[in-house]
Amino acid sequence: GIVHRIDKDTSGLLVVAKTDAALKSLAIQMAEHSVKRKYKAIVWFGINEEEGIIDAPLARDPKNRLRRAVVAGGKRAVTHYKVLEKLSTFTFIEAQLETGRTHQIRVHMAYKKHPLLGDTLYGPQKQPYGLTGQVLHAGVLGFNHPISGKYMEFYVDLPSSASAGSASARSYLWQ
């Protein structure tokens, strides 16, 4: 079974359980927020502070059911971020989820006025480089093995140059 999801156009790691017992164990870890998840992203504009925490509740956007939004009374959502590199118009960041809500990084960064590059749902409609999806990469995933209990951590590098279009533009920006 699928243990968790990543947004469409997000690259990176995903966990799939091969047995019901593994699925149950991993689902409990996800619900307890004990799974380590780190992402890399490129966001619009310069971020002044080197790191920060966004603790803002998320729920369905009352004005647009396709979106999520920071909404009083929503589910608690916490994102830790740190600046990896300041680029000319953008900032390369690492975001670590303390909770895991739908579109959490995308909504939180847009809420802080730093939407993800390529994200037309939460950011500008016109995107540079011909991007058709957000520049977001699930690069680190850590959890306790469902049977042995041993902590395991997995890493995947940023995407390399892909076929064409937005993927190759995205790869260019990662470098």
C-alpha positions in Angstrom: 0.0 0.0 0.0 1.0 3.6 -0.5 2.2 5.0 2.9 2.2 8.7 1.9 2.0 10.9 -1.2 4.0 13.7 -2.7 2.4 16.4 -4.9 2.2 16.0 -8.6 5.4 17.4 -10.2 7.4 16.8 -7.0 10.4 14.6 -7.6 12.0 12.3 -5.0 11.3 9.6 -2.5 8.1 7.8 -1.6 7.4 4.9 0.7 5.4 1.9 -0.4 4.7 -1.0 2.0 4.8 -4.6 0.7 2.7 -6.1 3.6 -0.3 -5.1 5.7 1.9 -5.2 8.8 4.4 -2.8 7.3 1.7 -0.5 6.0 0.2 -0.3 9.5 3.5 0.4 11.2 4.5 3.0 8.7 1.1 4.7 8.8 1.3 4.9 12.6 4.8 6.6 12.3 3.4 9.0 9.8 0.4 9.8 12.0 2.8 10.4 15.0 5.0 12.7 12.8 8.1 10.6 13.6 9.0 10.1 9.9 11.9 12.4 8.8 11.1 14.2 5.5 13.4 16.8 4.0 12.7 18.6 0.8 14.7 21.0 -1.4 12.9 23.8 -3.2 13.5 27.0 -5.1 11.3 29.8 -3.9 10.6 33.3 -5.3 12.5 36.3 -3.8 15.2 36.5 -1.2 14.5 35.3 2.3 16.0 37.6 4.9 16.5 35.1 7.8 18.8 32.1 7.4 16.2 29.7 8.9 12.8 29.7 10.4 9.7 27.8 11.4 6.2 28.2 9.9 3.6 27.1 12.4 0.3 27.8 10.7 -2.9 25.7 10.5 -4.0 24.4 7.1 -7.4 23.5 5.7 -9.2 23.6 2.4 -9.2 27.1 1.0 -12.8 28.4 1.6 -12.6 30.4 -1.7 -11.1 27.6 -3.9 -11.7 23.9 -3.1 -8.6 22.9 -5.2 -6.3 24.8 -2.9 -5.3 24.6 0.7 -4.8 27.7 2.8 -3.7 28.9 6.2 -7.1 28.9 8.0 -7.8 29.4 11.7 -9.2 26.2 13.1 -7.4 24.1 10.4 -5.1 21.2 11.2 -1.8 22.0 12.8 1.0 22.3 10.2 4.7 23.0 11.0 7.4 23.5 8.4 11.1 24.1 9.3 13.2 25.8 6.6 16.7 27.0 6.0 18.3 28.9 3.2 20.9 26.9 1.3 21.7 29.5 -1.3 20.5 33.0 -2.3 20.1 33.2 -6.1 19.4 36.4 -8.0 15.6 36.4 -8.0 15.1 33.2 -6.1 16.2 31.3 -2.9 17.3 27.7 -2.7 15.9 26.2 0.5 15.7 23.0 2.5 12.3 22.4 4.2 11.7 19.7 6.8 8.2 18.7 7.7 7.2 18.3 11.3 3.7 17.5 10.2 2.5 16.4 6.8 -0.5 18.1 5.3 -1.6 18.3 1.7 0.5 21.0 -0.2 2.1 22.0 3.2 5.4 23.4 1.9 3.8 25.0 -1.1 1.1 26.7 1.1 3.4 27.7 3.9 6.0 29.3 1.6 3.3 31.2 -0.3 1.9 32.3 3.0 5.4 33.8 3.8 5.3 35.5 0.4 7.9 33.1 -1.1 5.9 30.8 -3.4 7.7 27.9 -5.0 9.1 28.5 -8.4 6.9 26.9 -11.0 3.9 26.7 -8.7 1.0 28.4 -10.5 -1.6 27.2 -7.9 0.0 29.2 -5.1 2.3 31.5 -6.9 2.4 33.7 -10.1 0.5 32.4 -13.1 3.4 33.3 -15.4 6.5 31.2 -14.6 10.0 31.6 -16.1 11.9 28.9 -17.9 8.8 27.2 -19.3 8.1 25.5 -16.0 4.9 23.6 -15.7 5.2 22.4 -12.1 6.7 23.4 -8.8 10.4 23.0 -8.2 10.2 20.7 -5.2 12.3 17.6 -4.4 11.7 15.0 -1.6 15.3 14.2 -1.0 15.5 12.6 2.5 13.1 10.1 4.1 13.8 8.4 7.4 11.7 6.0 9.5 11.9 3.0 11.8 11.9 -0.3 9.9 8.3 -1.7 10.4 9.6 -5.1 11.5 13.1 -4.7 13.1 12.4 -1.2 14.5 15.9 -0.1 13.2 16.1 3.5 12.1 16.7 3.8 8.3 17.3 6.9 6.3 17.2 7.2 2.5 18.5 9.9 0.2 18.0 10.7 -3.5 20.0 13.4 -5.4 18.3 16.3 -7.1 17.1 15.3 -10.6 19.6 15.4 -13.4 18.8 16.7 -16.8 15.6 15.0 -18.1 13.9 14.7 -21.4 12.6 18.1 -22.4 10.5 21.1 -21.4 10.0 21.9 -17.8 12.1 19.0 -16.5 15.2 20.2 -18.3 14.6 23.8 -17.1 14.1 22.5 -13.6 17.4 20.6 -13.8 19.1 23.7 -15.0 17.9 25.6 -12.0 19.0 22.8 -9.5 22.6 23.2 -10.6 
